Amino acid sequence: MMSEPQRCCADTRAYYERCMQCPRQCGAQRTVALNSRHPATGFCGESDEVRIASACLHFGEEPLITASGGSGTIFFTGCTLHCAFCQNYQISQNGMGAAVSQEEFIDICFRLQEAGAENINLVTGSHHIPNIAAYAHAAKNAGLAIPFCWNSSAYESVEMLELLKDVVSIWLPDLKTLSPALAAKLFGAHDYPQIATRAISWMIEHFPLKISDSTTSKNAWTEHSTMKTQQHITGSTISHEKIMQGVIVRHLFLPGRFEETAATLEWLKQHADNRAIVSLMSQYTPVPFAEYNAQRQHALSAIENRLVNKTEDCDLRDLINAYDFSYLFYQELSDDTDWLPDFARPQPFSNALAKPLWHWATMQNCKRMI
């Protein structure tokens, strides 16, 4: 039998009683779920339960994250942003997922580690930072040896990130846009640029890059105070390096919004170059949403909802060459859309992209004795 999901820990409960965890500051009474069939939830759509949709070995992250064993990704249910184009909308906006206790979370982390994961990649957990921090502390105390990676939109306060400071080593934030107007239209958060740049600056300040090179020594790492000049083009190089600590800032190019990416790269050149790694993604893909949503369609009118074309790809390559970042990843252009996940399936991704270990609907009773 699956144990009853553990609600928020005693020392984190106050964060959920009048929730001000994310920058939306909605003040929802998320602990009402303790005695209610209809929990009070805020923008994120979640109560005080930690819910996840999938855990898998993922091989589609940046080479430094995936390395040789894959990244142990855990996808959390709910989100503080609700991007109109979100590929994970089933779990970020539609509530797909199942509650897990601290014990079950630890079990999943150990199963990922035993499967060869290079890290535990916590995907979109900004609305549950207090409980996730407590769960991660408990996992480390139980003997988990691989680092935690915080994979988020960066729409989170520094005060909340401080709760993760002692458990997270690798930071994988998005920097989606520096335009308040575009942020307001695409995800209803005009303050996103200000919030995200402050959060990313905090990450960079507190977590200098440490990169291990498996070709020299399995445990060797180098602290990069001045990064070597290097660019990795995803799909065309094989790296023997993996990140042990530090920040990789992701930016997704939005079709038809070249000026947004140029402005974002300008900020990154000034504030992140030689201190963090940049990952420029060209994978924007129109999502075949299961239901029609007029609000979403209106938001998507702010961009050209299509694949990136060859002209844009050439322009982006010229742009990154002009900036000459010290360490940058850039995806090869592709018209393949088979990578889009479906979290209703036990295997949300293609078999080449991921190896599933836990699923919200079919595998939540799988246990491991610690």
C-alpha positions as CSV (number, residue, x, y, z in Angstrom):
1,M,0.0,0.0,0.0
2,M,1.2,3.5,-0.8
3,S,1.5,5.6,2.4
4,E,-0.7,8.7,2.7
5,P,1.1,11.5,1.1
6,Q,3.1,13.6,3.6
7,R,1.8,17.1,3.8
8,C,4.2,20.0,4.3
9,C,6.7,19.5,7.1
10,A,6.1,21.2,10.4
11,D,8.9,23.7,9.9
12,T,7.7,24.6,6.3
13,R,3.9,24.7,7.0
14,A,3.8,28.5,7.5
15,Y,4.9,29.0,3.9
16,Y,1.7,27.4,2.7
17,E,-0.8,28.9,5.1
18,R,-0.9,32.3,3.4
19,C,1.4,31.5,0.4
20,M,3.7,34.2,-0.7
21,Q,6.3,31.8,-2.1
22,C,6.4,33.0,-5.7
23,P,6.5,36.6,-7.0
24,R,2.7,36.6,-7.7
25,Q,2.2,36.9,-3.9
26,C,-1.3,35.5,-4.1
27,G,-1.7,34.6,-0.4
28,A,-3.6,31.4,-1.0
29,Q,-4.4,29.2,2.0
30,R,-2.8,26.1,0.4
31,T,-3.0,24.1,3.6
32,V,-6.8,24.1,3.5
33,A,-6.4,20.8,1.5
34,L,-5.8,19.0,4.9
35,N,-9.6,18.9,5.6
36,S,-11.2,19.7,2.3
37,R,-12.1,17.9,-0.9
38,H,-11.5,21.2,-2.7
39,P,-8.2,22.6,-1.6
40,A,-7.6,26.3,-1.8
41,T,-4.9,26.9,-4.4
42,G,-3.4,30.0,-5.9
43,F,-2.0,30.7,-9.4
44,C,0.1,27.5,-9.3
45,G,-2.9,25.3,-8.9
46,E,-1.3,23.3,-6.1
47,S,-2.1,22.7,-2.4
48,D,0.6,21.8,0.2
49,E,1.1,18.3,-1.3
50,V,4.3,17.8,-3.4
51,R,3.0,16.2,-6.6
52,I,5.1,14.8,-9.5
53,A,4.2,13.5,-12.9
54,S,7.3,11.6,-14.0
55,A,10.8,10.6,-13.1
56,C,13.3,9.4,-15.7
57,L,16.8,9.3,-17.0
58,H,16.8,12.1,-19.5
59,F,19.4,12.3,-22.3
60,G,18.2,15.5,-24.0
61,E,19.6,18.1,-21.7
62,E,22.9,20.0,-22.3
63,P,25.9,17.7,-22.5
64,L,27.3,18.9,-19.2
65,I,24.0,18.0,-17.5
66,T,23.4,14.7,-19.3
67,A,27.1,13.6,-19.4
68,S,27.3,9.8,-19.9
69,G,24.6,8.6,-17.5
70,G,21.8,10.9,-18.2
71,S,20.1,13.4,-15.9
72,G,17.7,12.1,-13.3
73,T,14.7,14.3,-14.0
74,I,11.8,14.7,-11.7
75,F,8.9,16.7,-13.2
76,F,6.7,18.5,-10.6
77,T,3.0,19.2,-11.1
78,G,2.0,22.9,-11.2
79,C,3.8,26.1,-12.2
80,T,4.1,29.8,-11.2
81,L,4.3,31.0,-14.8
82,H,1.9,29.1,-17.2
83,C,3.6,30.0,-20.5
84,A,1.2,30.1,-23.4
85,F,3.5,27.8,-25.4
86,C,4.4,25.4,-22.6
87,Q,5.4,21.9,-23.9
88,N,4.7,20.5,-20.4
89,Y,1.2,22.0,-20.1
90,Q,-0.4,18.7,-19.0
91,I,1.5,18.9,-15.7
92,S,2.3,22.6,-15.4
93,Q,-1.3,23.8,-16.1
94,N,-3.7,20.8,-16.3
95,G,-2.8,19.3,-12.9
96,M,-1.5,15.9,-14.1
97,G,0.5,14.2,-11.3
98,A,0.4,12.3,-8.0
99,A,1.3,13.3,-4.5
100,V,4.5,11.8,-3.0
101,S,5.7,11.8,0.6
102,Q,9.2,12.6,1.7
103,E,10.0,8.9,1.9
104,E,8.7,8.3,-1.6
105,F,10.7,11.2,-3.0
106,I,13.9,9.9,-1.4
107,D,13.1,6.5,-2.9
108,I,12.8,8.0,-6.4
109,C,16.1,9.8,-6.0
110,F,17.9,6.7,-5.0
111,R,16.4,4.7,-7.8
112,L,17.6,7.4,-10.3
113,Q,21.1,7.3,-8.7
114,E,21.3,3.5,-8.9
115,A,20.2,3.7,-12.6
116,G,23.3,5.8,-13.3
117,A,21.9,9.4,-13.2
118,E,24.6,12.1,-13.0
119,N,22.3,14.4,-11.0
120,I,18.8,14.8,-9.7
121,N,17.2,17.4,-12.0
122,L,14.2,19.1,-10.2
123,V,12.0,20.5,-13.0
124,T,9.6,23.4,-12.3
125,G,9.4,23.2,-8.5
126,S,9.3,27.0,-7.7
127,H,5.9,26.8,-6.0
128,H,7.1,24.1,-3.6
129,I,10.6,25.3,-2.6
130,P,10.2,24.9,1.2
131,N,9.0,21.2,1.0
132,I,11.4,20.3,-1.9
133,A,14.3,21.8,0.2
134,A,13.3,19.7,3.1
135,Y,12.9,16.6,1.0
136,A,16.3,17.1,-0.7
137,H,18.0,17.6,2.7
138,A,16.5,14.3,3.9
139,A,17.7,12.6,0.7
140,K,21.3,13.8,1.3
141,N,21.1,12.8,4.9
142,A,20.1,9.3,3.7
143,G,23.2,9.1,1.6
144,L,22.3,10.4,-1.8
145,A,25.7,11.2,-3.4
146,I,24.8,12.9,-6.7
147,P,24.1,16.7,-6.9
148,F,20.7,18.3,-7.1
149,C,20.0,20.5,-10.2
150,W,17.4,23.3,-10.0
151,N,15.6,23.5,-13.3
152,S,13.2,26.5,-13.3
153,S,11.8,29.6,-15.1
154,A,13.8,31.8,-12.7
155,Y,10.5,33.5,-11.7
156,E,11.3,33.1,-8.0
157,S,12.5,35.3,-5.2
158,V,16.0,35.3,-3.9
159,E,14.6,34.9,-0.4
160,M,13.1,31.5,-1.4
161,L,16.2,30.5,-3.3
162,E,18.1,30.9,-0.1
163,L,16.2,27.8,1.2
164,L,17.9,25.7,-1.5
165,K,21.3,27.1,-1.1
166,D,22.6,24.1,1.0
167,V,21.2,21.4,-1.2
168,V,21.3,22.5,-4.8
169,S,24.6,22.7,-6.6
170,I,23.6,23.1,-10.2
171,W,21.3,25.8,-11.5
172,L,19.5,25.6,-14.8
173,P,17.3,28.7,-15.0
174,D,15.5,30.1,-18.0
175,L,15.9,33.7,-19.1
176,K,12.8,33.9,-21.3
177,T,12.6,37.6,-22.2
178,L,13.7,41.0,-21.0
179,S,10.5,42.6,-22.4
180,P,7.8,43.3,-19.7
181,A,5.2,43.7,-22.4
182,L,6.0,40.3,-24.0
183,A,6.2,38.7,-20.5
184,A,2.8,40.1,-19.6
185,K,1.2,38.7,-22.7
186,L,2.8,35.3,-22.8
187,F,2.7,34.4,-19.1
188,G,0.9,37.2,-17.3
189,A,3.9,38.4,-15.5
190,H,5.1,41.9,-16.5
191,D,7.7,41.8,-13.7
192,Y,9.4,38.6,-15.1
193,P,12.5,40.3,-16.5
194,Q,13.2,42.1,-13.2
195,I,12.6,39.0,-11.0
196,A,14.4,36.5,-13.3
197,T,17.6,38.7,-13.8
198,R,17.8,39.2,-10.0
199,A,17.4,35.4,-9.3
200,I,20.0,34.5,-12.0
201,S,22.5,37.1,-10.7
202,W,22.1,35.5,-7.2
203,M,22.8,32.0,-8.6
204,I,25.9,33.2,-10.5
205,E,27.2,35.1,-7.5
206,H,26.9,32.1,-5.1
207,F,27.8,29.2,-7.3
208,P,31.0,29.5,-9.4
209,L,31.4,26.9,-12.1
210,K,33.0,23.5,-11.2
211,I,33.3,21.1,-14.1
212,S,34.5,17.5,-13.9
213,D,36.5,16.0,-16.8
214,S,36.0,12.2,-16.9
215,T,38.9,11.8,-19.4
216,T,41.4,12.8,-16.8
217,S,40.0,11.6,-13.5
218,K,36.6,10.5,-12.5
219,N,36.6,12.8,-9.5
220,A,38.6,15.7,-10.8
221,W,37.1,19.1,-11.4
222,T,38.2,22.5,-12.3
223,E,36.9,25.7,-10.9
224,H,36.4,28.1,-13.8
225,S,36.9,31.7,-12.7
226,T,37.9,32.5,-16.3
227,M,36.3,30.1,-18.7
228,K,38.1,28.8,-21.7
229,T,36.8,30.0,-25.1
230,Q,34.6,27.2,-26.3
231,Q,31.3,26.7,-28.0
232,H,29.4,23.4,-28.1
233,I,26.9,22.8,-30.8
234,T,24.4,20.2,-29.5
235,G,24.5,17.1,-31.7
236,S,27.9,17.8,-33.3
237,T,30.2,17.3,-30.3
238,I,30.7,14.8,-27.6
239,S,31.8,16.2,-24.2
240,H,33.5,14.2,-21.5
241,E,32.8,17.0,-19.1
242,K,30.0,17.3,-16.6
243,I,29.0,20.1,-14.4
244,M,29.3,19.6,-10.6
245,Q,28.4,23.1,-9.6
246,G,27.4,26.3,-11.3
247,V,24.8,27.9,-13.6
248,I,23.7,27.2,-17.1
249,V,21.3,29.9,-18.3
250,R,18.8,28.8,-21.0
251,H,17.1,31.1,-23.5
252,L,14.5,29.8,-26.0
253,F,14.4,31.8,-29.2
254,L,10.8,32.7,-30.0
255,P,10.1,32.7,-33.8
256,G,9.7,36.2,-35.2
257,R,11.2,37.8,-32.1
258,F,14.8,38.1,-33.0
259,E,15.1,41.4,-31.1
260,E,14.1,39.7,-27.8
261,T,16.9,37.2,-28.2
262,A,19.5,39.9,-29.1
263,A,18.6,41.9,-26.0
264,T,18.7,38.8,-23.8
265,L,22.2,37.8,-25.1
266,E,23.4,41.3,-24.6
267,W,22.4,41.0,-20.9
268,L,24.0,37.6,-20.6
269,K,27.2,38.9,-22.2
270,Q,27.4,41.6,-19.6
271,H,26.4,39.7,-16.5
272,A,27.0,36.0,-17.1
273,D,29.9,35.5,-19.6
274,N,33.0,33.9,-18.0
275,R,30.9,33.2,-14.9
276,A,28.1,31.0,-16.2
277,I,27.3,28.9,-19.3
278,V,24.8,30.1,-21.9
279,S,22.4,27.7,-23.6
280,L,20.6,29.1,-26.6
281,M,17.7,26.9,-27.7
282,S,16.1,26.8,-31.2
283,Q,13.6,24.1,-30.4
284,Y,10.4,26.2,-30.2
285,T,7.6,23.9,-31.4
286,P,3.9,24.6,-31.7
287,V,2.2,22.4,-29.1
288,P,-0.9,20.5,-30.2
289,F,-2.9,21.4,-27.1
290,A,-5.7,18.9,-26.3
291,E,-8.3,21.6,-25.8
292,Y,-9.0,25.0,-27.3
293,N,-8.3,27.9,-25.0
294,A,-9.1,31.4,-26.3
295,Q,-6.8,33.1,-23.7
296,R,-3.9,31.0,-24.8
297,Q,-4.5,31.7,-28.5
298,H,-4.6,35.4,-27.8
299,A,-1.3,35.2,-25.9
300,L,0.3,33.2,-28.7
301,S,-0.5,36.0,-31.2
302,A,2.5,37.9,-29.6
303,I,4.8,35.5,-31.5
304,E,4.8,33.5,-34.7
305,N,3.7,30.1,-33.5
306,R,5.8,28.0,-35.8
307,L,9.1,26.2,-36.1
308,V,12.3,28.2,-36.4
309,N,13.3,28.6,-40.0
310,K,16.7,28.4,-41.7
311,T,17.1,32.2,-42.1
312,E,16.5,32.7,-38.4
313,D,19.0,29.9,-37.6
314,C,21.7,31.6,-39.7
315,D,21.0,35.0,-38.0
316,L,21.2,33.4,-34.6
317,R,24.5,31.8,-35.4
318,D,25.9,35.1,-36.6
319,L,24.7,36.7,-33.4
320,I,26.4,34.3,-31.1
321,N,29.5,34.4,-33.1
322,A,29.5,38.2,-32.8
323,Y,29.1,38.0,-29.0
324,D,31.8,35.3,-28.8
325,F,30.6,33.8,-25.5
326,S,33.3,31.9,-23.5
327,Y,31.1,28.8,-23.2
328,L,27.8,28.4,-25.1
329,F,25.6,25.6,-26.2
330,Y,23.4,26.0,-29.3
331,Q,21.0,23.4,-30.8
332,E,21.1,22.2,-34.3
333,L,18.1,23.2,-36.3
334,S,15.5,20.4,-36.6
335,D,12.0,20.0,-37.8
336,D,11.5,16.9,-35.7
337,T,8.5,17.3,-33.3
338,D,8.5,13.7,-32.0
339,W,10.3,14.9,-28.8
340,L,7.2,16.7,-27.5
341,P,6.3,14.8,-24.3
342,D,3.0,13.2,-23.4
343,F,2.8,12.8,-19.7
344,A,-0.4,10.7,-20.0
345,R,1.9,7.9,-21.2
346,P,4.2,5.8,-18.8
347,Q,7.0,6.8,-21.3
348,P,6.3,10.5,-21.9
349,F,9.3,10.9,-24.3
350,S,10.8,8.8,-27.1
351,N,12.9,5.8,-26.0
352,A,16.0,7.5,-27.5
353,L,15.4,10.6,-25.3
354,A,14.6,9.1,-21.9
355,K,14.3,6.0,-19.8
356,P,11.3,6.1,-17.5
357,L,11.6,5.0,-13.8
358,W,8.4,6.4,-12.2
359,H,5.1,7.6,-13.6
360,W,2.2,9.3,-11.8
361,A,-0.5,6.9,-13.0
362,T,1.2,3.5,-13.4
363,M,4.4,3.3,-11.3
364,Q,3.7,5.2,-8.1
365,N,3.5,2.0,-6.0
366,C,7.0,0.8,-7.0
367,K,9.1,0.9,-3.9
368,R,12.7,0.4,-2.9
369,M,14.0,-0.4,0.5
370,I,16.5,2.2,1.7
